[in-house]
Amino acid sequence: MLSSLRRAAVRLPANRQQLKSTLASATPSAANAQPKLSSNVLGVLGKGALAATGVAAGAIYYRMQTDEGFSRSAYFYAKVLPAYVDYRVTQFYVEDILKLADPDQDEYYDRLHNRYSPEIFDVILNLKGFYIKIAQLSSTRDDFVPKQYLDRAKQLQSDAPAKSIDEVVAIIEQSTGKPIGALFQSIDPTPLGAASIGQVHKAILLDGTTVVVKVQYPEAEKHFRNDIGTIKSFCALAQPAHLPTMNEIEKQFMNEFDYRKEADHLSEVRANIQASPYSHSFVVPRPYPDLCTKDLLVMEYRTANGLHRITF
């Protein structure tokens, strides 16, 4: 071992001057080679990163164009996430930096409510479906959301965006397999109301009976399944405490997509009310099961006030 080390040592320059000379002669070629290598590597990496970014952007754009559920989720997060971040930053500022008491924080939060409530309302109107349902549920309690949001949400209790009468007729004919003239004398083109998954019209049967026709939107169930997932993921990020509520809403709402079940429930509740001491106080419309389908509910017409207009 020692003899090997000695032989290796003999190959080194004999003195410091020779060592410096050797290093000097070797340095230029090494120095010249290194920048070329770095430039080449960086060039390849840069082009690769640019290409990867382009491919990723193209893939996202393609999916947004071809996958409606993905597009809806992306739109929701693009609009709502900045508002959420602004609220959290403001919360940190007023609580941890300024250390304000709750009443003194209201001024800061009111600015955010005034700014974002119109934007969030636009998101709800654009996406419709389950987002309208959430707004309607929120509007039933005055202590659940800030007043700026509450006032807008209440507009959706009976005045949600509606489809045209031509679209409604097409849905009815598709659902029943019959032309509209074989079912009704006429249908009022102006809806009595519109909600998250459908809308309601007054109509006249062939025998002259006035009825109410409830039509479900064809895209309602598909959108719901995607949108509930989006909202639950946002709740997990922003308000984890609300996840159990969202799970229960999901469970209950899934029962609303078959109007034949709703007709059965109407018949059952109607029979129970009529057999009770409260039959003179409550009226439950009678459904017409022979005209009902999964997407169509026909029941007798009754005039009444909406629950949100009743003072208890």
Order of alpha helices (4+ residues) and beta strands (2+ residues): alpha-alpha-alpha-alpha-alpha-alpha-alpha-beta-beta-beta-beta-alpha-alpha-alpha-beta
